[in-house]
Amino acid sequence: MTTESLAISAIKAIKHPVGGGEAPALSLVQKGFLTADEGRQTFTLTQKAKDFLAYDPKPEFEEAAAGGAEEPAE
């Protein structure tokens, strides 16, 4: 998604692996990834969340491609 804010109705519509509703969003508010307006009708990403979502992990060591390594000929 390209938006930084979502209404509670949109958040409730998202399927969450451990259950839906407000609970996952409120958990992210407690952890500092979202802010909520006074009526908890709109949730907005914090800078902490933007930094987390922008993170692009790279493996420290490249693994050889499966089947790509040839065995030495005898």
PQR file with spaces between the fields and no chain letter, atoms N, CA, C, O and H, PARSE charges and radii, in Angstrom:
ATOM       1  N    MET     1       0.836   -1.171    0.000 -0.4000 1.5000
ATOM       2  CA   MET     1       0.000    0.000    0.000 -0.0000 2.0000
ATOM       3  C    MET     1       0.888    1.244    0.000  0.5500 1.7000
ATOM       4  O    MET     1       2.005    1.223    0.517 -0.5500 1.4000
ATOM       5  N    THR     2       0.395    2.280   -0.563 -0.4000 1.5000
ATOM       6  CA   THR     2       1.185    3.500   -0.639 -0.0000 2.0000
ATOM       7  C    THR     2       0.689    4.575    0.302  0.5500 1.7000
ATOM       8  O    THR     2       1.153    5.713    0.234 -0.5500 1.4000
ATOM       9  H    THR     2      -0.512    2.296   -0.982  0.4000 1.0000
ATOM      10  N    THR     3      -0.229    4.247    1.167 -0.4000 1.5000
ATOM      11  CA   THR     3      -0.763    5.227    2.104 -0.0000 2.0000
ATOM      12  C    THR     3      -0.075    5.101    3.457  0.5500 1.7000
ATOM      13  O    THR     3       0.421    4.032    3.813 -0.5500 1.4000
ATOM      14  H    THR     3      -0.606    3.322    1.222  0.4000 1.0000
ATOM      15  N    GLU     4      -0.047    6.188    4.199 -0.4000 1.5000
ATOM      16  CA   GLU     4       0.568    6.159    5.533 -0.0000 2.0000
ATOM      17  C    GLU     4      -0.484    6.100    6.633  0.5500 1.7000
ATOM      18  O    GLU     4      -0.145    5.909    7.800 -0.5500 1.4000
ATOM      19  H    GLU     4      -0.450    7.056    3.910  0.4000 1.0000
ATOM      20  N    SER     5      -1.767    6.262    6.275 -0.4000 1.5000
ATOM      21  CA   SER     5      -2.849    6.217    7.259 -0.0000 2.0000
ATOM      22  C    SER     5      -3.964    5.316    6.758  0.5500 1.7000
ATOM      23  O    SER     5      -4.239    5.258    5.560 -0.5500 1.4000
ATOM      24  H    SER     5      -2.043    6.417    5.326  0.4000 1.0000
ATOM      25  N    LEU     6      -4.605    4.612    7.689 -0.4000 1.5000
ATOM      26  CA   LEU     6      -5.750    3.769    7.365 -0.0000 2.0000
ATOM      27  C    LEU     6      -6.844    3.979    8.397  0.5500 1.7000
ATOM      28  O    LEU     6      -6.580    4.157    9.586 -0.5500 1.4000
ATOM      29  H    LEU     6      -4.381    4.659    8.663  0.4000 1.0000
ATOM      30  N    ALA     7      -8.067    3.953    7.917 -0.4000 1.5000
ATOM      31  CA   ALA     7      -9.214    4.016    8.816 -0.0000 2.0000
ATOM      32  C    ALA     7      -9.365    2.665    9.506  0.5500 1.7000
ATOM      33  O    ALA     7      -8.924    1.642    8.982 -0.5500 1.4000
ATOM      34  H    ALA     7      -8.282    3.807    6.951  0.4000 1.0000
ATOM      35  N    ILE     8      -9.984    2.664   10.676 -0.4000 1.5000
ATOM      36  CA   ILE     8     -10.168    1.423   11.422 -0.0000 2.0000
ATOM      37  C    ILE     8     -10.972    0.411   10.617  0.5500 1.7000
ATOM      38  O    ILE     8     -10.745   -0.792   10.749 -0.5500 1.4000
ATOM      39  H    ILE     8     -10.341    3.496   11.102  0.4000 1.0000
ATOM      40  N    SER     9     -11.904    0.868    9.789 -0.4000 1.5000
ATOM      41  CA   SER     9     -12.696   -0.056    8.967 -0.0000 2.0000
ATOM      42  C    SER     9     -11.796   -0.813    7.980  0.5500 1.7000
ATOM      43  O    SER     9     -12.003   -2.002    7.740 -0.5500 1.4000
ATOM      44  H    SER     9     -12.088    1.845    9.682  0.4000 1.0000
ATOM      45  N    ALA    10     -10.809   -0.132    7.416 -0.4000 1.5000
ATOM      46  CA   ALA    10      -9.874   -0.788    6.492 -0.0000 2.0000
ATOM      47  C    ALA    10      -8.962   -1.755    7.244  0.5500 1.7000
ATOM      48  O    ALA    10      -8.639   -2.830    6.739 -0.5500 1.4000
ATOM      49  H    ALA    10     -10.641    0.834    7.611  0.4000 1.0000
ATOM      50  N    ILE    11      -8.554   -1.377    8.435 -0.4000 1.5000
ATOM      51  CA   ILE    11      -7.682   -2.249    9.241 -0.0000 2.0000
ATOM      52  C    ILE    11      -8.430   -3.516    9.638  0.5500 1.7000
ATOM      53  O    ILE    11      -7.862   -4.607    9.606 -0.5500 1.4000
ATOM      54  H    ILE    11      -8.817   -0.504    8.845  0.4000 1.0000
ATOM      55  N    LYS    12      -9.689   -3.379   10.009 -0.4000 1.5000
ATOM      56  CA   LYS    12     -10.487   -4.552   10.386 -0.0000 2.0000
ATOM      57  C    LYS    12     -10.693   -5.493    9.213  0.5500 1.7000
ATOM      58  O    LYS    12     -10.902   -6.689    9.418 -0.5500 1.4000
ATOM      59  H    LYS    12     -10.150   -2.492   10.036  0.4000 1.0000
ATOM      60  N    ALA    13     -10.641   -4.983    7.986 -0.4000 1.5000
ATOM      61  CA   ALA    13     -10.840   -5.809    6.800 -0.0000 2.0000
ATOM      62  C    ALA    13      -9.598   -6.616    6.428  0.5500 1.7000
ATOM      63  O    ALA    13      -9.686   -7.547    5.628 -0.5500 1.4000
ATOM      64  H    ALA    13     -10.471   -4.012    7.820  0.4000 1.0000
ATOM      65  N    ILE    14      -8.439   -6.271    7.001 -0.4000 1.5000
ATOM      66  CA   ILE    14      -7.198   -6.987    6.698 -0.0000 2.0000
ATOM      67  C    ILE    14      -7.197   -8.316    7.437  0.5500 1.7000
ATOM      68  O    ILE    14      -7.450   -8.366    8.640 -0.5500 1.4000
ATOM      69  H    ILE    14      -8.368   -5.514    7.651  0.4000 1.0000
ATOM      70  N    LYS    15      -6.911   -9.393    6.713 -0.4000 1.5000
ATOM      71  CA   LYS    15      -6.828  -10.712    7.350 -0.0000 2.0000
ATOM      72  C    LYS    15      -5.477  -10.815    8.040  0.5500 1.7000
ATOM      73  O    LYS    15      -4.434  -10.631    7.412 -0.5500 1.4000
ATOM      74  H    LYS    15      -6.705   -9.353    5.735  0.4000 1.0000
ATOM      75  N    HIS    16      -5.501  -11.108    9.329 -0.4000 1.5000
ATOM      76  CA   HIS    16      -4.290  -11.200   10.131 -0.0000 2.0000
ATOM      77  C    HIS    16      -4.150  -12.642   10.612  0.5500 1.7000
ATOM      78  O    HIS    16      -5.149  -13.236   11.020 -0.5500 1.4000
ATOM      79  H    HIS    16      -6.349  -11.257    9.839  0.4000 1.0000
ATOM      80  N    PRO    17      -2.940  -13.237   10.582 -0.5600 1.5000
ATOM      81  CA   PRO    17      -2.771  -14.650   10.942  0.2800 2.0000
ATOM      82  C    PRO    17      -3.172  -15.000   12.371  0.5500 1.7000
ATOM      83  O    PRO    17      -3.521  -16.151   12.632 -0.5500 1.4000
ATOM      84  N    VAL    18      -3.135  -14.064   13.293 -0.4000 1.5000
ATOM      85  CA   VAL    18      -3.498  -14.384   14.671 -0.0000 2.0000
ATOM      86  C    VAL    18      -4.813  -13.729   15.070  0.5500 1.7000
ATOM      87  O    VAL    18      -5.073  -13.540   16.258 -0.5500 1.4000
ATOM      88  H    VAL    18      -2.851  -13.129   13.081  0.4000 1.0000
ATOM      89  N    GLY    19      -5.629  -13.387   14.111 -0.4000 1.5000
ATOM      90  CA   GLY    19      -6.919  -12.780   14.399 -0.0000 2.0000
ATOM      91  C    GLY    19      -6.944  -11.352   13.890  0.5500 1.7000
ATOM      92  O    GLY    19      -5.906  -10.701   13.767 -0.5500 1.4000
ATOM      93  H    GLY    19      -5.418  -13.541   13.146  0.4000 1.0000
ATOM      94  N    GLY    20      -8.107  -10.891   13.605 -0.4000 1.5000
ATOM      95  CA   GLY    20      -8.241   -9.552   13.038 -0.0000 2.0000
ATOM      96  C    GLY    20      -8.746   -8.553   14.050  0.5500 1.7000
ATOM      97  O    GLY    20      -8.514   -8.684   15.252 -0.5500 1.4000
ATOM      98  H    GLY    20      -8.949  -11.420   13.705  0.4000 1.0000
ATOM      99  N    GLY    21      -9.435   -7.563   13.548 -0.4000 1.5000
ATOM     100  CA   GLY    21      -9.977   -6.534   14.407 -0.0000 2.0000
ATOM     101  C    GLY    21      -8.959   -5.465   14.746  0.5500 1.7000
ATOM     102  O    GLY    21      -7.982   -5.261   14.027 -0.5500 1.4000
ATOM     103  H    GLY    21      -9.623   -7.457   12.572  0.4000 1.0000
ATOM     104  N    GLU    22      -9.207   -4.784   15.856 -0.4000 1.5000
ATOM     105  CA   GLU    22      -8.327   -3.693   16.283 -0.0000 2.0000
ATOM     106  C    GLU    22      -7.076   -4.169   17.000  0.5500 1.7000
ATOM     107  O    GLU    22      -6.082   -3.443   17.040 -0.5500 1.4000
ATOM     108  H    GLU    22     -10.001   -4.950   16.441  0.4000 1.0000
ATOM     109  N    ALA    23      -7.095   -5.350   17.560 -0.4000 1.5000
ATOM     110  CA   ALA    23      -6.008   -5.821   18.422 -0.0000 2.0000
ATOM     111  C    ALA    23      -4.618   -5.723   17.768  0.5500 1.7000
ATOM     112  O    ALA    23      -3.698   -5.204   18.399 -0.5500 1.4000
ATOM     113  H    ALA    23      -7.902   -5.940   17.528  0.4000 1.0000
ATOM     114  N    PRO    24      -4.433   -6.203   16.529 -0.5600 1.5000
ATOM     115  CA   PRO    24      -3.095   -6.083   15.931  0.2800 2.0000
ATOM     116  C    PRO    24      -2.652   -4.624   15.774  0.5500 1.7000
ATOM     117  O    PRO    24      -1.484   -4.306   15.996 -0.5500 1.4000
ATOM     118  N    ALA    25      -3.576   -3.742   15.392 -0.4000 1.5000
ATOM     119  CA   ALA    25      -3.236   -2.324   15.229 -0.0000 2.0000
ATOM     120  C    ALA    25      -2.895   -1.701   16.576  0.5500 1.7000
ATOM     121  O    ALA    25      -1.939   -0.932   16.678 -0.5500 1.4000
ATOM     122  H    ALA    25      -4.524   -4.001   15.211  0.4000 1.0000
ATOM     123  N    LEU    26      -3.660   -2.021   17.602 -0.4000 1.5000
ATOM     124  CA   LEU    26      -3.387   -1.473   18.932 -0.0000 2.0000
ATOM     125  C    LEU    26      -2.048   -1.981   19.465  0.5500 1.7000
ATOM     126  O    LEU    26      -1.345   -1.264   20.177 -0.5500 1.4000
ATOM     127  H    LEU    26      -4.437   -2.646   17.519  0.4000 1.0000
ATOM     128  N    SER    27      -1.703   -3.211   19.120 -0.4000 1.5000
ATOM     129  CA   SER    27      -0.406   -3.758   19.512 -0.0000 2.0000
ATOM     130  C    SER    27       0.722   -2.959   18.866  0.5500 1.7000
ATOM     131  O    SER    27       1.744   -2.696   19.500 -0.5500 1.4000
ATOM     132  H    SER    27      -2.275   -3.794   18.542  0.4000 1.0000
ATOM     133  N    LEU    28       0.533   -2.573   17.596 -0.4000 1.5000
ATOM     134  CA   LEU    28       1.554   -1.781   16.899 -0.0000 2.0000
ATOM     135  C    LEU    28       1.625   -0.360   17.442  0.5500 1.7000
ATOM     136  O    LEU    28       2.680    0.273   17.381 -0.5500 1.4000
ATOM     137  H    LEU    28      -0.298   -2.787   17.081  0.4000 1.0000
ATOM     138  N    VAL    29       0.512    0.151   17.975 -0.4000 1.5000
ATOM     139  CA   VAL    29       0.534    1.459   18.639 -0.0000 2.0000
ATOM     140  C    VAL    29       1.394    1.366   19.888  0.5500 1.7000
ATOM     141  O    VAL    29       2.226    2.237   20.140 -0.5500 1.4000
ATOM     142  H    VAL    29      -0.345   -0.363   18.024  0.4000 1.0000
ATOM     143  N    GLN    30       1.194    0.304   20.676 -0.4000 1.5000
ATOM     144  CA   GLN    30       1.968    0.123   21.904 -0.0000 2.0000
ATOM     145  C    GLN    30       3.453   -0.039   21.623  0.5500 1.7000
ATOM     146  O    GLN    30       4.285    0.375   22.431 -0.5500 1.4000
ATOM     147  H    GLN    30       0.518   -0.403   20.471  0.4000 1.0000
ATOM     148  N    LYS    31       3.795   -0.637   20.486 -0.4000 1.5000
ATOM     149  CA   LYS    31       5.201   -0.860   20.136 -0.0000 2.0000
ATOM     150  C    LYS    31       5.831    0.340   19.437  0.5500 1.7000
ATOM     151  O    LYS    31       7.033    0.339   19.174 -0.5500 1.4000
ATOM     152  H    LYS    31       3.119   -0.973   19.830  0.4000 1.0000
ATOM     153  N    GLY    32       5.033    1.363   19.134 -0.4000 1.5000
ATOM     154  CA   GLY    32       5.568    2.583   18.540 -0.0000 2.0000
ATOM     155  C    GLY    32       5.614    2.610   17.024  0.5500 1.7000
ATOM     156  O    GLY    32       6.247    3.493   16.445 -0.5500 1.4000
ATOM     157  H    GLY    32       4.056    1.364   19.348  0.4000 1.0000
ATOM     158  N    PHE    33       4.953    1.654   16.362 -0.4000 1.5000
ATOM     159  CA   PHE    33       4.954    1.619   14.910 -0.0000 2.0000
ATOM     160  C    PHE    33       3.781    2.391   14.309  0.5500 1.7000
ATOM     161  O    PHE    33       3.838    2.793   13.147 -0.5500 1.4000
ATOM     162  H    PHE    33       4.439    0.936   16.833  0.4000 1.0000
ATOM     163  N    LEU    34       2.721    2.600   15.085 -0.4000 1.5000
ATOM     164  CA   LEU    34       1.548    3.344   14.635 -0.0000 2.0000
ATOM     165  C    LEU    34       1.153    4.365   15.687  0.5500 1.7000
ATOM     166  O    LEU    34       1.462    4.218   16.869 -0.5500 1.4000
ATOM     167  H    LEU    34       2.675    2.273   16.029  0.4000 1.0000
ATOM     168  N    THR    35       0.465    5.401   15.232 -0.4000 1.5000
ATOM     169  CA   THR    35      -0.208    6.319   16.144 -0.0000 2.0000
ATOM     170  C    THR    35      -1.694    6.247   15.821  0.5500 1.7000
ATOM     171  O    THR    35      -2.081    5.946   14.692 -0.5500 1.4000
ATOM     172  H    THR    35       0.215    5.521   14.271  0.4000 1.0000
ATOM     173  N    ALA    36      -2.511    6.522   16.812 -0.4000 1.5000
ATOM     174  CA   ALA    36      -3.959    6.508   16.616 -0.0000 2.0000
ATOM     175  C    ALA    36      -4.515    7.862   17.012  0.5500 1.7000
ATOM     176  O    ALA    36      -4.036    8.494   17.954 -0.5500 1.4000
ATOM     177  H    ALA    36      -2.196    6.767   17.729  0.4000 1.0000
ATOM     178  N    ASP    37      -5.539    8.303   16.277 -0.4000 1.5000
ATOM     179  CA   ASP    37      -6.185    9.549   16.681 -0.0000 2.0000
ATOM     180  C    ASP    37      -6.991    9.291   17.954  0.5500 1.7000
ATOM     181  O    ASP    37      -7.108    8.147   18.393 -0.5500 1.4000
ATOM     182  H    ASP    37      -5.928    7.790   15.512  0.4000 1.0000
ATOM     183  N    GLU    38      -7.546   10.348   18.545 -0.4000 1.5000
ATOM     184  CA   GLU    38      -8.220   10.224   19.845 -0.0000 2.0000
ATOM     185  C    GLU    38      -9.350    9.205   19.841  0.5500 1.7000
ATOM     186  O    GLU    38      -9.538    8.495   20.829 -0.5500 1.4000
ATOM     187  H    GLU    38      -7.451   11.277   18.189  0.4000 1.0000
ATOM     188  N    GLY    39     -10.090    9.120   18.776 -0.4000 1.5000
ATOM     189  CA   GLY    39     -11.200    8.171   18.715 -0.0000 2.0000
ATOM     190  C    GLY    39     -10.821    6.813   18.172  0.5500 1.7000
ATOM     191  O    GLY    39     -11.686    5.960   17.976 -0.5500 1.4000
ATOM     192  H    GLY    39      -9.937    9.697   17.973  0.4000 1.0000
ATOM     193  N    ARG    40      -9.540    6.600   17.927 -0.4000 1.5000
ATOM     194  CA   ARG    40      -9.022    5.358   17.332 -0.0000 2.0000
ATOM     195  C    ARG    40      -9.757    5.020   16.042  0.5500 1.7000
ATOM     196  O    ARG    40     -10.090    3.863   15.789 -0.5500 1.4000
ATOM     197  H    ARG    40      -8.838    7.294   18.087  0.4000 1.0000
ATOM     198  N    GLN    41     -10.008    6.054   15.224 -0.4000 1.5000
ATOM     199  CA   GLN    41     -10.663    5.838   13.940 -0.0000 2.0000
ATOM     200  C    GLN    41      -9.660    5.813   12.787  0.5500 1.7000
ATOM     201  O    GLN    41      -9.946    5.273   11.718 -0.5500 1.4000
ATOM     202  H    GLN    41      -9.737    6.994   15.430  0.4000 1.0000
ATOM     203  N    THR    42      -8.480    6.402   13.013 -0.4000 1.5000
ATOM     204  CA   THR    42      -7.428    6.442   11.983 -0.0000 2.0000
ATOM     205  C    THR    42      -6.091    6.110   12.623  0.5500 1.7000
ATOM     206  O    THR    42      -5.746    6.628   13.686 -0.5500 1.4000
ATOM     207  H    THR    42      -8.248    6.841   13.881  0.4000 1.0000
ATOM     208  N    PHE    43      -5.349    5.243   11.963 -0.4000 1.5000
ATOM     209  CA   PHE    43      -4.020    4.846   12.418 -0.0000 2.0000
ATOM     210  C    PHE    43      -3.005    5.299   11.375  0.5500 1.7000
ATOM     211  O    PHE    43      -3.236    5.161   10.174 -0.5500 1.4000
ATOM     212  H    PHE    43      -5.629    4.822   11.100  0.4000 1.0000
ATOM     213  N    THR    44      -1.873    5.846   11.841 -0.4000 1.5000
ATOM     214  CA   THR    44      -0.857    6.406   10.960 -0.0000 2.0000
ATOM     215  C    THR    44       0.512    5.813   11.296  0.5500 1.7000
ATOM     216  O    THR    44       0.842    5.603   12.464 -0.5500 1.4000
ATOM     217  H    THR    44      -1.685    5.958   12.817  0.4000 1.0000
ATOM     218  N    LEU    45       1.304    5.546   10.248 -0.4000 1.5000
ATOM     219  CA   LEU    45       2.660    5.033   10.445 -0.0000 2.0000
ATOM     220  C    LEU    45       3.538    6.066   11.136  0.5500 1.7000
ATOM     221  O    LEU    45       3.436    7.262   10.862 -0.5500 1.4000
ATOM     222  H    LEU    45       1.036    5.716    9.300  0.4000 1.0000
ATOM     223  N    THR    46       4.401    5.600   12.032 -0.4000 1.5000
ATOM     224  CA   THR    46       5.408    6.462   12.647 -0.0000 2.0000
ATOM     225  C    THR    46       6.693    6.345   11.835  0.5500 1.7000
ATOM     226  O    THR    46       6.793    5.510   10.936 -0.5500 1.4000
ATOM     227  H    THR    46       4.484    4.628   12.255  0.4000 1.0000
ATOM     228  N    GLN    47       7.669    7.181   12.153 -0.4000 1.5000
ATOM     229  CA   GLN    47       8.961    7.092   11.465 -0.0000 2.0000
ATOM     230  C    GLN    47       9.610    5.742   11.733  0.5500 1.7000
ATOM     231  O    GLN    47      10.280    5.195   10.857 -0.5500 1.4000
ATOM     232  H    GLN    47       7.588    7.859   12.883  0.4000 1.0000
ATOM     233  N    LYS    48       9.422    5.200   12.927 -0.4000 1.5000
ATOM     234  CA   LYS    48       9.966    3.883   13.267 -0.0000 2.0000
ATOM     235  C    LYS    48       9.419    2.826   12.300  0.5500 1.7000
ATOM     236  O    LYS    48      10.165    1.959   11.846 -0.5500 1.4000
ATOM     237  H    LYS    48       8.878    5.645   13.638  0.4000 1.0000
ATOM     238  N    ALA    49       8.140    2.895   11.989 -0.4000 1.5000
ATOM     239  CA   ALA    49       7.525    1.944   11.059 -0.0000 2.0000
ATOM     240  C    ALA    49       8.045    2.155    9.642  0.5500 1.7000
ATOM     241  O    ALA    49       8.317    1.189    8.929 -0.5500 1.4000
ATOM     242  H    ALA    49       7.534    3.600   12.358  0.4000 1.0000
ATOM     243  N    LYS    50       8.182    3.404    9.234 -0.4000 1.5000
ATOM     244  CA   LYS    50       8.688    3.696    7.885 -0.0000 2.0000
ATOM     245  C    LYS    50      10.108    3.167    7.726  0.5500 1.7000
ATOM     246  O    LYS    50      10.454    2.615    6.682 -0.5500 1.4000
ATOM     247  H    LYS    50       7.961    4.188    9.813  0.4000 1.0000
ATOM     248  N    ASP    51      10.928    3.335    8.757 -0.4000 1.5000
ATOM     249  CA   ASP    51      12.299    2.823    8.715 -0.0000 2.0000
ATOM     250  C    ASP    51      12.302    1.300    8.625  0.5500 1.7000
ATOM     251  O    ASP    51      13.081    0.720    7.869 -0.5500 1.4000
ATOM     252  H    ASP    51      10.646    3.784    9.606  0.4000 1.0000
ATOM     253  N    PHE    52      11.433    0.658    9.395 -0.4000 1.5000
ATOM     254  CA   PHE    52      11.339   -0.801    9.383 -0.0000 2.0000
ATOM     255  C    PHE    52      10.894   -1.296    8.007  0.5500 1.7000
ATOM     256  O    PHE    52      11.470   -2.247    7.480 -0.5500 1.4000
ATOM     257  H    PHE    52      10.799    1.129   10.009  0.4000 1.0000
ATOM     258  N    LEU    53       9.895   -0.674    7.430 -0.4000 1.5000
ATOM     259  CA   LEU    53       9.381   -1.102    6.134 -0.0000 2.0000
ATOM     260  C    LEU    53      10.359   -0.827    5.001  0.5500 1.7000
ATOM     261  O    LEU    53      10.295   -1.483    3.962 -0.5500 1.4000
ATOM     262  H    LEU    53       9.427    0.099    7.858  0.4000 1.0000
ATOM     263  N    ALA    54      11.256    0.124    5.181 -0.4000 1.5000
ATOM     264  CA   ALA    54      12.241    0.456    4.154 -0.0000 2.0000
ATOM     265  C    ALA    54      13.464   -0.458    4.211  0.5500 1.7000
ATOM     266  O    ALA    54      14.275   -0.462    3.284 -0.5500 1.4000
ATOM     267  H    ALA    54      11.308    0.657    6.026  0.4000 1.0000
ATOM     268  N    TYR    55      13.605   -1.228    5.281 -0.4000 1.5000
ATOM     269  CA   TYR    55      14.762   -2.097    5.461 -0.0000 2.0000
ATOM     270  C    TYR    55      14.767   -3.184    4.393  0.5500 1.7000
ATOM     271  O    TYR    55      13.755   -3.852    4.184 -0.5500 1.4000
ATOM     272  H    TYR    55      12.947   -1.225    6.034  0.4000 1.0000
ATOM     273  N    ASP    56      15.886   -3.364    3.725 -0.4000 1.5000
ATOM     274  CA   ASP    56      16.029   -4.355    2.672 -0.0000 2.0000
ATOM     275  C    ASP    56      17.180   -5.289    3.035  0.5500 1.7000
ATOM     276  O    ASP    56      18.324   -5.036    2.658 -0.5500 1.4000
ATOM     277  H    ASP    56      16.709   -2.821    3.895  0.4000 1.0000
ATOM     278  N    PRO    57      16.886   -6.367    3.766 -0.5600 1.5000
ATOM     279  CA   PRO    57      17.965   -7.249    4.222  0.2800 2.0000
ATOM     280  C    PRO    57      18.636   -7.969    3.051  0.5500 1.7000
ATOM     281  O    PRO    57      17.986   -8.368    2.085 -0.5500 1.4000
ATOM     282  N    LYS    58      19.931   -8.118    3.166 -0.4000 1.5000
ATOM     283  CA   LYS    58      20.727   -8.848    2.177 -0.0000 2.0000
ATOM     284  C    LYS    58      21.486   -9.942    2.907  0.5500 1.7000
ATOM     285  O    LYS    58      21.972   -9.718    4.016 -0.5500 1.4000
ATOM     286  H    LYS    58      20.459   -7.794    3.951  0.4000 1.0000
ATOM     287  N    PRO    59      21.596  -11.117    2.309 -0.5600 1.5000
ATOM     288  CA   PRO    59      22.369  -12.179    2.969  0.2800 2.0000
ATOM     289  C    PRO    59      23.840  -11.786    3.082  0.5500 1.7000
ATOM     290  O    PRO    59      24.405  -11.166    2.182 -0.5500 1.4000
ATOM     291  N    GLU    60      24.444  -12.158    4.205 -0.4000 1.5000
ATOM     292  CA   GLU    60      25.854  -11.831    4.409 -0.0000 2.0000
ATOM     293  C    GLU    60      26.733  -12.607    3.439  0.5500 1.7000
ATOM     294  O    GLU    60      27.719  -12.083    2.920 -0.5500 1.4000
ATOM     295  H    GLU    60      23.985  -12.662    4.937  0.4000 1.0000
ATOM     296  N    PHE    61      26.363  -13.862    3.199 -0.4000 1.5000
ATOM     297  CA   PHE    61      27.126  -14.712    2.287 -0.0000 2.0000
ATOM     298  C    PHE    61      26.183  -15.267    1.245  0.5500 1.7000
ATOM     299  O    PHE    61      25.097  -15.750    1.565 -0.5500 1.4000
ATOM     300  H    PHE    61      25.562  -14.288    3.620  0.4000 1.0000
ATOM     301  N    GLU    62      26.601  -15.196    0.010 -0.4000 1.5000
ATOM     302  CA   GLU    62      25.812  -15.760   -1.081 -0.0000 2.0000
ATOM     303  C    GLU    62      25.986  -17.280   -1.058  0.5500 1.7000
ATOM     304  O    GLU    62      27.109  -17.780   -0.985 -0.5500 1.4000
ATOM     305  H    GLU    62      27.483  -14.803   -0.250  0.4000 1.0000
ATOM     306  N    GLU    63      24.869  -18.009   -1.121 -0.4000 1.5000
ATOM     307  CA   GLU    63      24.950  -19.461   -1.192 -0.0000 2.0000
ATOM     308  C    GLU    63      25.055  -19.862   -2.651  0.5500 1.7000
ATOM     309  O    GLU    63      24.513  -19.197   -3.534 -0.5500 1.4000
ATOM     310  H    GLU    63      23.957  -17.603   -1.181  0.4000 1.0000
ATOM     311  N    ALA    64      25.758  -20.958   -2.893 -0.4000 1.5000
ATOM     312  CA   ALA    64      25.872  -21.459   -4.268 -0.0000 2.0000
ATOM     313  C    ALA    64      24.490  -21.874   -4.728  0.5500 1.7000
ATOM     314  O    ALA    64      23.706  -22.422   -3.952 -0.5500 1.4000
ATOM     315  H    ALA    64      26.198  -21.499   -2.176  0.4000 1.0000
ATOM     316  N    ALA    65      24.197  -21.617   -5.971 -0.4000 1.5000
ATOM     317  CA   ALA    65      22.902  -21.992   -6.533 -0.0000 2.0000
ATOM     318  C    ALA    65      22.767  -23.503   -6.504  0.5500 1.7000
ATOM     319  O    ALA    65      23.728  -24.226   -6.765 -0.5500 1.4000
ATOM     320  H    ALA    65      24.834  -21.172   -6.601  0.4000 1.0000
ATOM     321  N    ALA    66      21.586  -23.971   -6.191 -0.4000 1.5000
ATOM     322  CA   ALA    66      21.350  -25.412   -6.123 -0.0000 2.0000
ATOM     323  C    ALA    66      21.633  -26.056   -7.472  0.5500 1.7000
ATOM     324  O    ALA    66      21.044  -25.667   -8.481 -0.5500 1.4000
ATOM     325  H    ALA    66      20.805  -23.384   -5.980  0.4000 1.0000
ATOM     326  N    GLY    67      22.515  -27.022   -7.499 -0.4000 1.5000
ATOM     327  CA   GLY    67      22.849  -27.716   -8.728 -0.0000 2.0000
ATOM     328  C    GLY    67      23.818  -26.930   -9.616  0.5500 1.7000
ATOM     329  O    GLY    67      24.200  -27.415  -10.681 -0.5500 1.4000
ATOM     330  H    GLY    67      22.994  -27.339   -6.680  0.4000 1.0000
ATOM     331  N    GLY    68      24.210  -25.763   -9.210 -0.4000 1.5000
ATOM     332  CA   GLY    68      25.079  -24.939  -10.032 -0.0000 2.0000
ATOM     333  C    GLY    68      26.544  -25.300   -9.886  0.5500 1.7000
ATOM     334  O    GLY    68      27.345  -25.035  -10.783 -0.5500 1.4000
ATOM     335  H    GLY    68      23.900  -25.369   -8.344  0.4000 1.0000
ATOM     336  N    ALA    69      26.899  -25.901   -8.763 -0.4000 1.5000
ATOM     337  CA   ALA    69      28.303  -26.257   -8.554 -0.0000 2.0000
ATOM     338  C    ALA    69      28.580  -27.590   -9.237  0.5500 1.7000
ATOM     339  O    ALA    69      27.877  -28.578   -9.023 -0.5500 1.4000
ATOM     340  H    ALA    69      26.249  -26.116   -8.034  0.4000 1.0000
ATOM     341  N    GLU    70      29.602  -27.592  -10.046 -0.4000 1.5000
ATOM     342  CA   GLU    70      29.955  -28.827  -10.746 -0.0000 2.0000
ATOM     343  C    GLU    70      31.014  -29.580   -9.950  0.5500 1.7000
ATOM     344  O    GLU    70      31.902  -28.983   -9.340 -0.5500 1.4000
ATOM     345  H    GLU    70      30.174  -26.789  -10.219  0.4000 1.0000
ATOM     346  N    GLU    71      30.899  -30.891   -9.972 -0.4000 1.5000
ATOM     347  CA   GLU    71      31.907  -31.711   -9.290 -0.0000 2.0000
ATOM     348  C    GLU    71      33.107  -31.848  -10.224  0.5500 1.7000
ATOM     349  O    GLU    71      32.945  -31.897  -11.443 -0.5500 1.4000
ATOM     350  H    GLU    71      30.178  -31.376  -10.467  0.4000 1.0000
ATOM     351  N    PRO    72      34.313  -31.910   -9.652 -0.5600 1.5000
ATOM     352  CA   PRO    72      35.505  -32.050  -10.506  0.2800 2.0000
ATOM     353  C    PRO    72      35.461  -33.347  -11.300  0.5500 1.7000
ATOM     354  O    PRO    72      35.059  -34.389  -10.782 -0.5500 1.4000
ATOM     355  N    ALA    73      35.871  -33.277  -12.540 -0.4000 1.5000
ATOM     356  CA   ALA    73      35.909  -34.469  -13.412 -0.0000 2.0000
ATOM     357  C    ALA    73      37.089  -35.332  -13.023  0.5500 1.7000
ATOM     358  O    ALA    73      38.147  -34.820  -12.659 -0.5500 1.4000
ATOM     359  H    ALA    73      36.198  -32.430  -12.960  0.4000 1.0000
ATOM     360  N    GLU    74      36.908  -36.658  -13.098 -0.4000 1.5000
ATOM     361  CA   GLU    74      37.999  -37.584  -12.762 -0.0000 2.0000
ATOM     362  C    GLU    74      38.735  -38.029  -13.966  0.5500 1.7000
ATOM     363  O    GLU    74      39.681  -38.809  -13.857 -0.5500 1.4000
ATOM     364  H    GLU    74      36.048  -37.075  -13.394  0.4000 1.0000
